[in-house]
């Protein structure tokens, strides 16, 4: 079955996953992480994207990113991907591909899911057993969003700014969110939407996007549409 085109709406955030080929390592030293973040910032500036949250794991990357044109996200990741492969292959005397096919992405309903998605991203090292506190992992946006550490890559999203009247209060409110663990349902919803290129959002948001794009934005209900005449005929 042909793949559906990615769902892209300028100004709407996306949760993006980029994986190493065969789940192999894409970061082997501190210099690799620094180089990737530096080139990500350059690519975002050139192609008009804002990063709100990120985590660099050893073999994959999560980004919460808002593109501002139809091609912003694809051009940003293409530029970054090519540059990083050249760097990585040169440093480690290797050849060939580094990435596992196309990046995966889900359009995010910012009002309902943006802060949840930020927590999902920044808690990756905790779920992986690498640290017990997200503040202990240096290659994520948590220290910026929760502690106010300088990070020129990150652009605060409006939903984060709504957490308080100044940055100190926003950071405290954001830290408080991490006292409550994400449910398995929330984790599975984020994973399913991202891996299958669906919309992550509430019903009304999905309906609006579906009408705007004239295409499905979530899996069809199992068993068919129970309200349709054809379904009732087939049940007789």
Secondary structure, 3 states (H helix, E strand, C coil): CCCCCCCCCCCCEEEEEEEEHHHCCCCCCHHHHHHHHHHHHHHHHHHCEEEEEEEECCCEEEEEEEECCCCHHHHHHHHHHHHHHHHHHHHCCCCCCCECCCCEEEEECHHHHHHHHHHHHHCHHHHCCCCCCHHHCCCECHHHHHHCCCCCCECCCHHHHCCCCCHHHHHHHHHHHCCCCCCHHHHHHHHHHHHCCCEECCHHHHHHHHHHHCCCCCCCCCCCCCCCHHHHHHHC
